[in-house]
Amino acid sequence: MRPPQLSGVGVSPGRASGPVVKVTESIEEPASTPAPDDPHAEAALVAPAAQTVAARLEATAASAGGDAATILTTTAAMAADPALVSQAEQLVTAQRIPAARAVYEAANNFAHALSSAGGYMAERVRDVQDVRDRIIAELLGVEPPGVPSLTRPSVLVARDLAPADTAALDPATVLALVTEEGGPTSHTAILARSLRIPAVVAVKGALTFEAEAVAVDGDTGVVVGADPDAPVVTASEATGAEWDGTGATEDGRRVGVLANVGAPADAQAAAEAGAEGVGLFRTEFCYLDVDTEPAVADQRAAYAAVLGPFAGKPVIVRTLDAGADKPLEFLAQEPEPNPALGVRGVRVAFDRTGVLDRQLDAIAGATEQTGADVSVMAPMVATAEEAAWFTDRVRAAGLSRAGVMIEVPSAALTAREVFDAVDFVSLGTNDLAQYTFAADRQLGAVAALNDPWQPALLRLIALVGEAAREKGKPAGVCGEAAADPLLARVLVGLGITSLSMNAGSVRAVGAGLASATVANCERAASAALAAASPADARAAARAAAELA
């Protein structure tokens, strides 16, 4: 008799099995009564509780590294956000409700606004809910919900994991992760890959699955009931430590192994991980939480802090990727009925050329200051005409290399014309999948459509790779697809010349490429392209790559 099984989306490779531990749900909704005797004294409890939570998260971040440290630091800043604290304090005094209830309502207001914005901002909803629960627990004097202390190696099963919880996991005791929600680009997925913990997300029914132990396959996305008395099986150790630091196939074809960064801490972690450079520098960090556009001098200093660790090495800087789904107050954009399809990315610059020109000026200054080998690319480019417009502005700013991100299917379909206008392209596979399948990349219900192994997505990438070879220009991938060592081989076989990923995946991807020939990569690519489903594509590529 076959054991019961569930399926989801494999987001972190590897296989493991062991006893199940289910993670506590969100904290119980606080009551609106009794009314505080002294509302002002009650309101005064909020800020210290928030600061205590922030301090704990900062302390955990200080002992972490790479992606985990970055996410923990960001969550700590969210806990100490004056806007959240202020709104909660006002609710206490205006509505005469307990501080815990006020924090609950204020945080939910923020979460609703982020969810309504969609895209990148919606990715922060789980962070807000985690901060909410931690502050409420502090106010009530109870343990916050989250991952319990593990007395033995176990498989964690949850509706979703808060980024702070995932970042603090110990790979020695967490065999694998299984969540009902999330997608290939969620923080759970990114951190699981960074920690080398097998993970499967978007598993419907995971919390009600009646199995004391499970076997998890992070490659295929299958979760199977297992014998609770069987020996624990841990994921095999990654081979990243064997990489010599040079991105190349076994037979010598150079493939840049780069990192995605979004702040100085990310850049330092990427350098320490051995990244050969930066394939995606997200510049939004210096525009967040400001009421006015940062001055050129301030931007230049912020960019220089990120470029510094990569003096003499390639860094691709993405210009401001903002818009209706990533609202910035100083842009004062009008509300849109469908933000993901509205004025975002390079489209913002068409009406606000000064914002782009000042950013390019700051990037040029930081380049001169640090000695990094900087290229600049624009997000959300849809046509060759838009690509040419951006290239002209980059050249006018004194920067020599201009490129664009291919995140919209139209840009992939007209890749040859786009290449005529730019020096290089970089495929943002996260958004490219989202727009190809009309599937929100943060919505667990459609997570399978955002699987980077989807044959339709691979065929779009193949079009770009073919155009790159024909034009003799570089084409990189900077989405989470690049962090999968097997998929990295497929991408190289499709004509991709560089791969950029989270710092924690750099060594494993570099080592994987070093053990494959170009012919091996091309066979894996051909097999994946001919498949009818993501699971078939993955299995066919693995067989063609001659991996066990």
Secondary structure by P-SEA (a helix, b strand, c coil): cccccccccccbbbbbccbbbbbbccccccccccccccaaaaaaacaaaaaaaaaaaaaaaaaccaaaaaaaaaaaaaaacaaaaaaaaaaaaaccccaaaaaaaaaaaaaaaaaaaccccccaaaaaaaaaaaaaaaaaccccccccccccbbbbbcccccaaaaaacccccccbbbbcccccccaaaaaaaaacccccccccccccccccccccccccbbbbbccccccccccccccccccccccccccbbbbbbbbbbccaaaaaaaaaaccccccccccccccccccccccaaaaaaaaaaaacccccbbbbbbccccccccccccccccccccccccccccccccccaaaaaaaaaaaaaaaaacccbbbbbbcccccaaaaaaaaaaaaaacccbbbbbcccaaaaaaaaaaaaaccbbbbaaaaaaaaaacccccccccccccccccaaaaaaaaaaaaaaaaacbbbbbcccccccaaaaaaaaaacccbbbccccaaaaaaaaaaaccaaaaaaaaaaaaacccaaaaaaaaaaaaccc
